[in-house]
Structure formats: structure tokens, C-alpha cells
Amino acid sequence: MTHQISLELGGKPLTIETGKVAGQADGAVVVRYGDTVIMATAVMADQPREGIDFVPLVVDFEERLYAVGRIPGSFFRREGRPSDQAVLAARMIDRPVRPLLPKTLRNDVQVIVTTLSADEEDRPDILGLIGASAALRVGGIPIKSTLAGVRVGRVDGEFVAMPTYAQVSEGGLDLVVAGAADMVNMIEAGAKEVDNEVILRAVEFGQQETRRLVKVIDELAEKVGVQPRPFAGREVREEVAAAVGERYQQDIEGIDLLTDKRERERAWQALKTRMVTELAREIPESAVECLTVADEIRRAHFRSLVVGQRRRPDGRPLDELRALSCEVAMLPRAHGAGLFTRGRTQVLTIATLGAVSDQQRLDIIGVGEYKRFMHQYNFPPFSTGEVAMLRGPRRREVGHGALAEKALLPLIPSEEEFPQTIRLVSEVLESNGSTSMASVCGSTLALMDAGVPIERPVAGLSIGLIHEGDDYLLLTDLEGREDAYGDMDFKVAGTEQGVTAMQVDMKVGGLPLKVIAQALEAARAGRLQILEVIKQALPAPRASLSPYAPKMTTIHIDPSRIGEVIGPGGRVIKAIQAETSAEIDIKEDGSVFVASPDEQMLRLAVQRITDIVKEIAVGERFTGKVTRIMGIGAFVELSPGKEGMIPADEIDHERPRRIEDVVNIGDTVEVVVKEIDERGRINLSRKALLPPPPGGGQEQPKPPRDRVYLRDRKPRGRR
């Protein structure tokens, strides 16, 4: 049976329908908003997966280019690995869903969101979050509370739900709020230096809209009438819990008192091996349960220190940052580099500048075909002292890289002001909490070191949370243990003037607005401290680019003259590039981007282009090469793709019998424009620039040719 429900959201109807498609999935819904349509399915395995100690949730976001009527541009003409945009959409759905599933659930749960239609106005990712929640509910998946999410933008200073791409760009705010009816458990935002008060009011507005969506999803679930499916949660046996607590609790708690991370991790690995080995002799198949109990003991001990003693394991007060240091210009051939260290977290970011042709071409659903600014994040295993195979970027790397990119993007100068393509790569050299925010700081240093004219530096840090009863204790500058055993990772990046990016993930049910306000203020105070250290290392962007970076300039030509610059089959522009080794990119509006590592060759390429498009006037002088010779005169190249002719009687003071007696193909000659006829043909004169002939400046009369009379000719031979 088909069930459908709808509500008005952001001035348009949003419809959720179930029972029509994908009947063998536990839960399947189709969500439509405008002409954007997604299908979300949820399936839970019948049996738990053995040998794991986590909730096995997988969320996939499937972009289908048929949704926008486009054939994929790959060789195989089909979608391949998920794009970064699809990975980010999947992570945005996963993060609020995961904490609402029971911790003891060991049955595999898979949510798949497929984009069926996209109007390139309404974003499908937020519909995927709404659809995933509805699919879980109508599929009977045991979720603690109904979840929903909404995107918030700003138009003329007023908040709007579900803003379009254009409204997000114009309003300078793109914020997603997700959670249950009364609590927020995920926030993601990009902004153009927005102050904390605006962010807080946007979250409050989003929570109100989320509450309406939760009510609608609950109504749909009631119509379907499905009950949550039972599951056999993986419980810890009492004898295992008792054995670990009695024998190893003191050893476990002692490990967390070690301040050096490497020493602490080695001791923890050794203790885990000993516990598992010893208990296995007495209690069969107890390894997973043993480690679960040990981890809970560590968690409880850590939280008791923070809550009971108001101190952190490394001795810092709750609002104190770890030791900071910054360094730039340590890589001689890199266009820009910045090394940022905060405690035992260290990130090196390298900036590379390129031409317009180096932009990334996007084959995705959404607005924009090219990407000029890119930030990428690498997390090698040595950063945590581990050994692992190196593979491609995982979802975590993609997500962290995108968050830092979002934080920096509002400060990147426009293409008109700085036409270079910019690529940043953040290499995590050491990790002990908040490497994504350290990437923001390292990237700011690298941009300024490269001479990219950003207006202000950007910095970021994470705020943690310990929630016990009525206590909400905030921890400034989150480190690894505090992230693992705390209740929140509240990342905020921005400048002195406001927030540029934000990502909040909760491990508990949700977060009240008053705590969000306190966390924003704690993040602002910490951010200002970091910005001061960054400015001590490099107060402002360098005045000039690295000598190894490409030099670039932009000129504008009449769009109707673009064909002349390109030439038939691209011959003209290819000739300029071959002569100057410059890269030339031309846009439809007449913008011409010229890049070259050599300043002299850059100027030469620009000169060649301006010579082509400038209007030639009578009386102008040119120096050019003779390209071809005909009986009526010699043709001279005035600029690439543009020629004029020297008539035979304008080559010299005396008309030569053969033009080749005076000039030949390949000769360089100086000429003046004598005439431009009604058809645009250019007539030149070489004679006018020659010294006057002897005889008072008057041409000498031509000597009479010798006459050959018929009787003096020799007889012709037979034909």
C-alpha cells in the first residue's frame, strides 16, 4: 500500500512517499522537493555480525548523472567511484544517524540514497538526510528517536529554509542542522565571516523547521504501522566484566596517567594483549567483550577526572590551548609552505599555483563545471605511529579536506584579482586530535607564504564536551583521548571577524542551544589566540610570488575578436604558445588569461595578443616577416594571423623587375600602413621608410629599355 505525506518547507511542498518502489528493502521512500527527487532505502541484516565492537552502519550516496540529463564524461560513460560531493553527502547523513542507533546493535545496517532527478536549484543531499530518516523509521530499524535535518540560508538578512544554490551564494550562509525534535546532534556550516550570534539564531531557526519534519516522518510511520524490529544485541557477560574489573582496573587507569602519547599507546597495546591472552584461557571467545569492558573503564576514569577534579589528563585547565608554533618557507621549491604544530598534532601544508587550465573539471550533479581552489588532506599511518597499507583517500580524508577548504574559501581572492588556480595539500605529520583544524592553520600559512593576497588569516580549533547529569563541561582544543571518550567534537574555523566553517558531531542524543552558544564563544576565544601566533610567524601575504610560481596576467578583448586570436584550427594561438612557452586561456566574455614562469615571455605573449586585436590605423609602422610573394607584391605578417601587402611599386624607389631581387620570404622588413580599403585589406609601403634616392630626393627617370627589332631576332626552332 502506498502512503504519502507532505508539508510546505521554504515556500515549496516537500513530499515523502513509501510503498511504491523497492518493495524488498526494509524501508524505502521517495522524497521530492521542486524537481529534485531522491530515493532512500534502509536494510538491516537478520543476524548480527560476530567479532565486532561497533555499530556496523554504512551510508552510500549514489549520484546518477541521468538526474540532470547528462552522460558521464569518463571513458566508460558510466559513474565510477563516488565523487567528493557524494562522499560528503554520505558523511552528512551518517553522522547524525549513527549516535541514534543502539550501541549494542551488531546487525549490519545499510542506507542507500540515490538521486533520481535534480533541478540544479534544490540540493539533493539534505533530501537524502530526510529520506534516510524516513526509510529507517518505516523499515522498522531500531532507532532511538526520529531524526530530520534542514538546510538554512539567509536572504536579505532573513533566514530561509532549504535555500537554492543562488540564495546560498548571495546570502553568505550555508548551514545544515540535524537532530531529534528537541535536540541538535549535528551541525555543518560554511559562512562568509558570520558572527556567533547569527550562527546561533540560524541553528535555532533550523531546529524549529527540523521539529516540523520530525512530526511529519512520525505521522508517515504511524500510517505504515510498522514496529521496530527486535535484535540480539551483543551484551558483555557478567563473568567477563567482573574479571576485567577485578584484575586490570588499576592497570587500565594507570595508563591514562601517562602524559606521553607514544608511551601511553604502547602500554595500552601491551595491556590489551595480556588481558585477551589471559582471559581466553578461562573464558572462551571473550576477546571482544574483554576489550569492550576495558575501554569502558578507561572512558569512566577519564570522565571522572574531568568532572570530579575539573582537570584534564595532560594537566591543562579546561580552557587552555596546547603549545603552538608556526613556520613558513621551509621548502625551497614549493610555491608556499606552512608548518603548524599544536601539542602532538602537526600539519604541513604546501601551496601550488597554476594556470586557469589547471582548474579541476567537475563531473557531478550541481552547479559549476570547474573548481579553481582545491584543498586536499592526507592522513598517513605514521602520523599515529601505526603501520598500514597506503590506499586512496578514505571518506575521513575527503571530509576533513573539504571542511578546511570550506573554511578558507571565503578569503580566497576572486579570479579577477588573482587569476591563478590554487591547490593546497595538507600532510598530517603527527596526530593527537583536531588535524582538520590544524590543516586550516597550516593552509593559511602556506597561502600567505605563496603570496596569495588573502585579506585575513583563518584559524580553527575543536571544542570538546563532557556531559554528566546537569554538567556540561567544555574542553578547549580537543586532544585524542578527549575526542574518544568525550561527548562532542565541535569544530569551528574563522577569522577575527567571524565564522567561516563549522562542524559539530554529537555522541549523545543532542545538544541544547545554550551549550552551543557557550561552545561558539570558547571557540572564538581560542581562535583569536591562534591567529596571534600565525601573525607572529607571517604578518601578511608576501608581496611577490615564488620565482618558481607561474606569473599570470589577465587582459580583456572584444569577444567578437576571439576567433582572430585562436585562428583557423587554433593555429594562431598555438603559434603564440610555441613561441613564448606561455599558457593562454580564453573565456567567452573576452577574458584572456596568460601564464608563464618567465616574466619576459609573459609580456611577449600579451604583446602578440594585443597586436592581433588592436585596430590598425593608416600611418602605423610595423616590423614583420615576409610570408609570401606574388606578382603583385609581397605579403608581410604584421601580427599573428594578420597580414598586409606591399604592392610591387611600394617595395623600392624603383619598381623591381622581380620582387625577389629586393625581398624574399622570411626577410624582416619595416613597413608603414598606407591604406586600408573598404574590404579591410591593408596596403603597406616599404618605399616610404627608405632614405630618399640620390638626385635631390626625386626619383630618377627609368632608363629606356633596349628595343629589339623583329629583324634582329634569331629564328625560333620548330615547335
C-alpha positions in Angstrom: 0.0 0.0 0.0 1.3 3.5 -0.9 1.4 6.2 1.8 2.3 9.8 1.2 2.7 12.8 3.4 3.8 16.4 2.7 4.4 19.8 4.2 5.4 23.2 3.0 9.1 24.0 3.6 10.8 27.1 2.5 7.8 28.1 0.4 7.6 24.8 -1.6 6.0 21.5 -0.9 8.1 18.6 0.3 6.6 15.2 -0.3 7.6 11.8 1.2 6.1 8.7 -0.3 6.6 5.0 0.7 5.2 1.7 -0.6 5.5 2.4 -4.3 9.1 1.3 -5.1 11.9 -1.0 -3.8 9.4 -3.3 -2.1 12.1 -5.8 -0.9 14.0 -3.2 1.1 13.1 -3.0 4.8 12.3 0.7 4.3 12.1 2.7 1.1 10.9 6.2 0.5 10.9 8.7 -2.4 11.4 12.4 -1.4 10.5 15.2 -3.8 11.2 18.9 -3.4 10.8 21.0 -6.5 12.0 18.9 -9.4 14.7 17.2 -7.2 13.8 13.6 -6.4 15.7 11.1 -4.3 15.1 7.5 -3.3 16.3 6.4 0.1 16.4 2.7 1.2 17.3 1.1 4.5 18.0 -2.6 5.1 19.1 -4.4 8.3 20.7 -7.8 8.3 18.8 -10.6 10.1 21.8 -11.8 12.1 24.4 -9.9 14.0 28.0 -9.8 12.7 30.3 -11.7 15.1 33.6 -10.4 16.4 32.9 -6.6 16.2 32.5 -4.0 18.9 30.8 -1.2 16.9 27.6 -0.4 15.2 28.0 -1.6 11.5 26.3 1.2 9.7 27.1 2.1 6.1 25.6 5.1 4.3 26.1 5.4 0.5 25.0 8.4 -1.6 24.7 7.5 -5.3 24.9 10.3 -7.8 23.4 9.5 -11.1 24.1 11.9 -13.9 20.9 11.0 -15.7 19.3 13.0 -12.9 20.4 16.1 -14.8 20.2 14.7 -18.3 23.9 14.3 -18.7 26.1 11.4 -19.8 29.2 10.8 -17.7 32.4 12.1 -19.1 34.6 9.1 -18.2 35.9 6.6 -20.8 33.3 4.0 -19.8 30.5 6.5 -19.9 29.2 5.4 -16.5 29.5 6.5 -13.0 32.7 5.3 -11.2 33.9 5.8 -7.7 31.8 8.3 -5.7 32.7 12.0 -6.2 33.9 14.1 -3.3 30.4 15.7 -3.3 28.8 12.2 -2.9 31.2 11.3 -0.1 30.4 14.5 1.8 26.6 13.9 1.4 27.0 10.3 2.7 29.0 11.6 5.7 26.4 14.3 6.4 23.8 11.6 6.7 25.9 9.1 8.6 27.0 11.5 11.4 23.5 12.3 12.8 22.2 8.8 12.3 24.9 6.8 13.9 24.6 8.1 17.5 20.8 7.4 17.4 21.3 3.6 16.7 21.6 1.4 19.8 25.2 0.9 20.9 24.7 -2.8 21.3 23.4 -3.2 17.7 25.6 -5.6 15.7 23.4 -6.2 12.7 24.7 -4.6 9.6 22.6 -1.6 8.5 22.9 -0.1 5.1 21.3 3.2 3.9 21.5 4.0 0.2 20.4 7.3 -1.2 20.0 7.5 -5.0 19.5 10.8 -6.8 16.8 10.3 -9.5 16.2 13.8 -10.6 17.9 17.1 -9.9 16.8 20.6 -10.9 20.2 22.1 -10.1 18.4 24.5 -7.8 17.5 22.4 -4.8 20.2 20.3 -3.2 19.7 16.5 -3.1 21.9 15.9 -0.1 19.6 17.4 2.5 16.7 15.4 0.9 18.9 12.3 1.4 19.1 13.0 5.1 15.3 13.4 5.4 14.8 10.3 3.3 17.3 8.2 5.2 15.5 9.0 8.5 12.1 8.2 7.0 13.4 4.9 5.5 14.8 3.8 8.8 11.5 4.6 10.6 9.2 2.9 8.0 11.7 0.0 7.8 11.4 -0.8 11.4 15.1 -0.3 12.0 15.6 0.2 15.8 16.5 3.9 16.0 16.2 5.7 19.4 14.3 8.7 18.1 13.1 10.1 14.8 15.7 12.2 13.0 15.4 15.1 10.5 17.5 17.8 9.1 17.1 21.1 7.2 19.4 23.5 5.3 19.3 27.2 6.4 20.3 30.2 4.3 19.9 33.9 4.6 18.1 36.2 2.1 18.1 40.0 2.8 19.1 39.3 6.4 16.2 36.9 7.0 16.7 33.1 7.5 15.1 30.8 4.9 14.7 27.0 4.9 16.0 24.9 2.0 17.8 27.8 0.2 18.7 27.4 -3.5 22.3 27.4 -4.7 21.9 31.1 -5.7 20.5 32.1 -2.3 23.3 30.4 -0.5 25.9 32.2 -2.7 24.2 35.6 -2.2 23.4 35.3 1.5 26.9 34.1 2.6 25.5 31.3 4.8 25.0 27.6 4.2 24.1 25.8 7.4 22.7 22.3 8.0 21.0 21.4 11.3 20.0 17.8 12.1 18.7 16.2 15.2 15.6 14.9 17.0 12.6 17.1 17.9 14.1 18.7 20.9 17.9 18.4 20.5 20.6 19.1 17.9 23.1 16.4 17.2 24.8 17.6 14.0 25.6 21.0 12.6 27.6 21.7 9.4 28.1 25.2 8.1 30.0 27.4 5.6 29.8 31.1 6.0 31.4 34.4 5.0 32.8 35.6 8.3 29.5 35.4 10.2 29.4 36.3 13.9 28.4 33.9 16.6 25.0 35.5 17.2 23.9 34.9 13.6 25.1 31.3 13.7 23.2 30.7 16.9 20.0 32.2 15.6 20.4 30.2 12.4 20.7 27.0 14.4 17.6 27.9 16.4 15.7 28.6 13.2 16.8 25.3 11.7 15.8 23.4 14.9 12.3 24.7 14.6 12.0 23.5 11.0 13.5 20.2 11.9 10.9 19.7 14.6 8.2 20.1 11.9 9.9 17.5 9.7 10.2 15.0 12.6 6.5 15.3 13.2 5.7 14.5 9.5 8.0 11.5 9.5 6.4 10.2 12.6 3.0 10.6 11.0 4.2 8.6 8.0 5.5 5.8 10.2 2.1 5.6 12.0 0.3 5.3 8.7 2.6 2.4 7.7 2.1 0.8 11.1 5.5 -0.9 11.3 7.1 -1.7 14.7 10.8 -1.6 15.5 12.5 -4.9 14.7 13.9 -6.9 17.6 17.7 -7.6 17.6 20.0 -9.6 19.7 22.4 -7.0 21.0 25.9 -8.0 21.9 25.9 -8.0 25.7 29.0 -8.4 27.8 28.9 -11.4 30.0 29.0 -10.7 33.8 32.0 -13.0 34.4 34.0 -11.1 31.8 33.1 -7.7 33.2 34.0 -8.9 36.7 37.3 -10.5 35.7 38.5 -7.4 33.9 37.4 -5.0 36.6 39.0 -7.1 39.4 42.3 -7.9 37.8 43.1 -5.0 35.4 41.2 -1.8 36.5 44.2 -0.3 38.3 46.5 -1.0 35.3 44.0 0.5 32.9 43.6 3.6 35.0 47.3 4.0 35.4 47.8 4.0 31.6 45.8 7.2 31.3 48.0 9.0 33.7 51.0 8.6 31.3 51.4 12.0 29.5 53.4 10.9 26.5 51.1 9.6 23.8 53.5 7.1 22.3 54.4 5.6 25.7 50.7 5.5 26.6 49.7 3.8 23.4 52.4 1.2 23.7 51.4 0.4 27.2 47.8 0.1 26.2 48.5 -2.3 23.3 50.7 -4.4 25.6 47.9 -4.5 28.3 45.2 -5.4 25.8 47.3 -8.3 24.5 47.9 -9.6 28.1 44.2 -9.3 29.0 42.9 -11.1 26.0 45.5 -13.9 26.3 45.0 -14.5 30.0 41.2 -14.3 29.9 41.0 -16.6 26.9 42.3 -19.5 29.0 39.4 -19.2 31.4 36.5 -17.7 29.3 36.3 -18.8 25.7 35.6 -16.2 23.0 35.9 -13.3 25.4 38.3 -11.1 23.4 35.8 -8.6 22.1 33.9 -8.4 25.4 37.2 -8.0 27.3 38.3 -5.0 25.2 34.8 -3.5 25.4 34.9 -3.6 29.2 38.5 -2.3 29.3 37.5 0.6 27.0 34.6 1.5 29.3 36.9 1.5 32.3 39.2 4.0 30.5 36.3 6.1 29.5 34.8 6.2 33.0 38.2 7.0 34.6 38.8 9.8 32.1 35.4 11.4 32.7 35.7 11.1 36.4 39.0 13.1 36.3 37.4 15.9 34.2 34.1 16.1 36.1 35.3 15.4 39.6 38.6 17.3 39.6 38.0 19.8 36.8 41.3 18.9 35.2 42.4 17.2 32.0 44.7 14.2 31.8 47.6 16.3 30.5 47.2 18.8 33.4 45.7 21.7 31.3 42.8 23.8 32.6 39.6 23.2 30.7 40.0 26.4 28.6 43.7 26.2 27.8 45.3 25.5 24.4 48.3 23.3 23.8 51.6 24.8 22.9 51.6 26.4 19.5 54.3 27.0 16.9 54.3 28.1 13.2 56.9 28.1 10.5 56.9 29.1 6.8 59.3 28.9 3.8 61.0 25.6 4.7 60.6 24.1 1.2 62.8 26.0 -1.3 61.0 24.8 -4.5 57.4 24.9 -3.2 55.4 27.9 -4.1 54.4 28.2 -0.5 54.5 26.1 2.7 53.3 26.3 6.2 54.1 24.1 9.2 51.6 24.3 12.1 52.1 22.5 15.4 49.7 22.3 18.3 50.8 19.9 21.0 51.3 16.5 19.4 49.3 17.5 16.3 51.3 18.7 13.4 50.3 19.5 9.8 52.5 20.7 6.9 50.5 22.4 4.1 52.0 23.0 0.6 50.6 25.6 -1.8 50.9 25.2 -5.6 49.8 27.9 -8.0 48.8 27.1 -11.6 47.2 28.5 -14.7 43.5 28.6 -15.5 43.8 25.4 -17.5 44.8 23.6 -14.2 41.3 24.0 -12.8 39.6 20.8 -11.8 36.8 19.8 -14.1 33.7 18.5 -12.2 31.5 15.7 -13.4 28.9 16.0 -10.7 25.3 16.9 -10.0 25.1 20.5 -9.0 26.2 24.0 -10.1 29.6 24.7 -11.5 31.8 22.9 -14.0 35.2 23.9 -12.8 36.9 24.3 -9.5 39.6 26.9 -9.1 40.5 26.4 -5.4 41.3 22.9 -4.0 42.3 21.7 -0.6 43.3 18.1 -0.1 44.2 16.3 3.1 46.4 13.2 3.6 46.5 11.2 6.8 49.4 8.7 6.6 49.7 5.9 9.2 53.0 7.1 10.6 51.2 10.2 12.0 49.7 7.9 14.7 52.7 5.6 14.9 51.0 2.8 13.1 51.7 0.6 10.1 49.1 0.3 7.4 48.8 0.0 3.6 48.6 3.2 1.7 45.4 3.4 -0.3 43.4 6.2 -1.9 41.8 8.9 0.2 39.1 7.5 2.5 35.9 9.2 3.5 37.5 10.7 6.5 40.3 12.3 4.4 37.8 13.6 1.9 35.6 15.1 4.7 38.5 16.7 6.6 39.9 18.2 3.4 36.5 19.6 2.4 35.9 21.2 5.8 39.3 23.0 5.7 38.5 24.1 2.1 35.1 25.5 3.2 36.9 27.4 6.0 39.4 29.0 3.6 37.2 29.6 0.6 35.6 33.0 1.7 39.1 34.5 2.0 40.4 33.4 -1.4 40.7 36.4 -3.8 38.4 36.5 -6.9 39.6 35.2 -10.2 39.8 38.8 -11.5 42.1 39.8 -8.6 44.2 36.7 -8.6 43.6 34.5 -11.6 45.8 31.6 -10.6 44.4 28.1 -9.8 45.3 27.3 -6.2 45.9 23.8 -4.8 46.7 23.1 -1.1 47.8 19.8 0.2 47.8 19.2 4.0 50.1 16.4 5.1 49.4 15.3 8.7 52.8 14.5 10.2 51.5 13.9 13.7 48.0 13.4 15.1 46.6 13.8 18.5 43.3 15.5 17.9 41.8 18.0 15.5 44.0 17.6 12.5 41.3 19.1 10.3 41.5 22.4 12.2 45.3 22.3 12.2 45.1 21.9 8.4 43.2 25.2 8.3 46.0 26.9 10.2 48.8 25.3 8.1 46.9 26.3 4.9 46.6 29.9 6.0 50.4 30.0 6.5 51.0 28.3 3.1 48.7 30.7 1.2 50.4 33.8 2.7 53.9 32.3 2.1 52.9 31.8 -1.6 51.8 35.4 -1.9 48.1 34.7 -2.3 46.5 38.0 -1.3 44.1 36.8 1.3 42.6 39.7 3.4 43.0 38.0 6.8 44.4 34.7 8.2 42.0 31.9 9.1 42.4 29.6 12.1 40.4 26.8 13.7 40.2 24.5 16.7 37.9 22.0 18.3 35.9 22.2 21.5 35.0 19.0 23.4 32.3 18.2 25.9 31.8 16.1 28.9 28.1 15.8 29.8 27.3 14.2 33.2 23.9 14.9 34.7 23.4 18.7 34.6 27.1 19.3 34.0 28.2 20.4 30.5 32.0 20.9 30.7 33.6 22.4 27.6 37.2 21.4 26.7 39.1 23.9 24.6 41.5 22.4 22.0 40.4 18.8 22.0 43.0 16.1 22.0 42.8 12.5 21.0 41.6 10.9 24.3 39.1 13.7 24.9 37.6 13.1 21.5 37.4 9.3 22.0 35.9 9.5 25.5 34.0 12.8 25.3 30.6 13.5 24.0 31.2 16.1 21.3 33.5 17.3 18.6 32.7 21.0 17.9 35.0 22.3 15.2 34.9 26.0 14.4 37.1 27.9 11.9 37.1 31.6 11.1 38.9 34.9 11.2 38.9 37.7 13.7 35.7 39.0 12.2 33.6 35.8 12.2 33.0 32.1 11.4 33.8 30.7 8.0 33.1 27.0 8.7 31.7 24.8 11.4 31.1 21.1 12.0 29.5 19.7 15.1 29.1 15.9 15.9 27.5 14.6 19.0 27.9 11.1 20.5 25.0 11.6 22.8 21.4 12.3 22.0 21.8 16.1 21.3 22.9 19.5 22.5 20.8 22.3 23.9 21.2 25.8 22.4 22.7 27.4 25.5 25.6 24.9 25.3 26.1 25.6 21.5 26.3 29.4 22.4 29.0 28.6 25.1 30.9 26.4 22.7 30.9 29.1 20.0 32.3 31.7 22.4 35.0 29.3 23.6 36.0 28.6 20.0 36.2 32.3 19.3 38.5 33.0 22.2 40.8 30.1 21.3 40.8 31.1 17.6 42.0 34.6 18.5 45.0 33.2 20.4 46.0 31.0 17.4 45.6 33.9 15.0 48.1 36.0 17.0 50.7 33.2 16.8 50.1 32.9 13.0 50.6 36.6 12.5 53.9 36.5 14.5 55.2 34.0 12.0 54.0 35.9 8.9 52.0 39.1 9.5 50.6 39.3 5.9 50.9 37.6 2.5 54.2 38.1 0.8 54.4 40.9 -1.7 55.7 38.7 -4.6 55.2 35.2 -5.8 57.8 32.5 -5.6 60.3 32.6 -8.5 59.1 29.1 -9.4 55.4 30.0 -9.5 53.8 30.9 -12.8 53.4 34.6 -13.4 49.9 35.4 -14.7 48.1 38.4 -16.1 44.6 39.0 -17.4 43.6 41.1 -20.4 40.2 41.7 -22.0 39.4 41.7 -25.7 36.3 42.2 -27.7 34.5 38.9 -27.7 34.0 39.2 -31.5 37.8 39.1 -31.9 38.3 35.8 -30.1 38.3 33.9 -33.4 41.2 36.0 -34.6 43.3 35.2 -31.6 42.5 31.5 -31.9 42.9 31.4 -35.7 41.8 28.6 -38.1 42.1 25.3 -36.3 43.8 27.1 -33.4 46.9 27.8 -35.5 47.4 31.4 -34.2 47.1 30.7 -30.5 49.3 27.6 -30.8 51.9 29.6 -32.6 52.0 32.2 -29.8 52.2 29.4 -27.1 55.0 27.7 -29.0 57.0 31.0 -29.4 56.6 32.1 -25.8 56.0 28.8 -23.9 53.0 30.6 -22.2 49.7 29.1 -21.4 46.7 31.0 -22.8 43.1 30.5 -21.8 40.3 32.5 -23.3 36.7 32.8 -21.9 33.6 33.6 -23.8 33.3 37.1 -22.3 36.7 38.1 -23.8 38.8 37.5 -20.7 42.3 36.2 -21.7 44.4 34.6 -19.0 48.1 34.4 -19.8 50.5 32.4 -17.6 54.3 31.8 -17.9 57.1 31.2 -15.4 59.2 33.8 -17.4 58.2 37.4 -17.0 59.7 38.4 -20.3 57.9 35.7 -22.2 54.6 36.6 -20.4 54.9 40.2 -21.7 55.8 38.9 -25.2 52.7 36.7 -25.3 50.5 39.6 -24.1 52.0 41.8 -26.8 51.3 39.2 -29.5 47.6 39.0 -28.5 47.2 42.8 -28.2 48.8 43.2 -31.7 46.1 40.8 -33.1 43.1 42.6 -31.7 44.2 46.2 -31.9 42.8 48.3 -34.6 45.4 49.1 -37.3 45.5 52.8 -38.5 46.9 54.4 -41.5 50.4 55.7 -40.8 51.3 53.0 -38.2 54.7 51.4 -38.6 55.3 47.6 -38.2 58.3 45.3 -38.4 57.3 41.9 -39.8 58.4 38.9 -41.8 57.7 38.4 -45.5 55.4 35.4 -45.6 54.7 35.0 -49.3 55.4 36.7 -52.6 53.1 37.1 -55.6 53.5 39.0 -58.8 51.6 42.0 -57.5 53.6 42.3 -54.3 54.9 40.9 -51.1 52.8 39.9 -48.0 54.1 40.8 -44.6 52.8 39.4 -41.2 52.0 42.4 -39.0 50.9 40.2 -36.1 50.0 36.5 -35.7 47.2 35.8 -38.2 47.1 39.3 -39.7 48.9 40.3 -43.0 49.3 43.3 -45.2 50.6 43.6 -48.8 53.4 45.7 -50.2 52.5 46.4 -53.8 55.3 46.0 -56.2 55.7 49.7 -56.8 55.9 50.4 -53.0 58.8 48.0 -52.4 61.6 50.3 -53.5 62.0 53.7 -55.1 62.4 51.9 -58.4 59.9 49.2 -59.2 62.0 45.9 -59.3 61.7 43.6 -62.3 61.4 40.7 -59.8 60.3 41.2 -56.3 62.8 38.6 -55.1 65.5 40.9 -56.2 64.7 43.1 -53.2 62.9 40.9 -50.6 62.5 37.2 -50.0 60.2 35.0 -47.9 61.5 35.1 -44.3 63.1 38.5 -44.6 62.2 41.0 -41.8 61.1 44.4 -43.2 59.9 47.7 -41.8 56.7 49.0 -43.3 54.1 51.7 -42.9 50.4 51.3 -43.4 49.5 53.3 -46.5 45.9 52.4 -47.0 43.1 50.2 -45.6 40.4 49.6 -48.2 36.7 49.1 -47.8 37.2 45.4 -47.5 39.7 45.7 -44.7 42.7 44.8 -46.8 45.8 46.5 -45.6 48.2 48.1 -48.2 51.7 48.7 -46.9 54.7 50.7 -48.1 58.4 49.9 -47.7 59.4 52.7 -50.0 58.1 55.4 -47.8 60.5 54.5 -45.0 63.7 54.2 -47.2 66.2 57.0 -47.4 65.4 59.3 -50.4 67.2 58.3 -53.6 70.1 60.4 -54.9 69.2 63.4 -57.0 67.5 65.8 -54.6 65.0 63.4 -53.3 63.4 62.9 -56.7 63.2 59.5 -58.3 65.4 59.2 -61.3 63.7 58.5 -64.6 63.8 55.0 -65.7 66.3 54.3 -68.5 64.7 53.3 -71.7 64.6 49.7 -72.4 66.6 48.5 -75.4 64.4 47.8 -78.3 64.8 44.5 -80.1 63.6 44.7 -83.6 62.0 41.8 -85.3 64.7 41.6 -87.9 67.4 41.2 -85.1 65.7 38.2 -83.5 67.0 34.8 -84.1 64.6 32.4 -85.8 62.7 30.1 -83.4 63.2 26.4 -83.7 60.5 24.1 -84.7 57.7 23.9 -82.2 
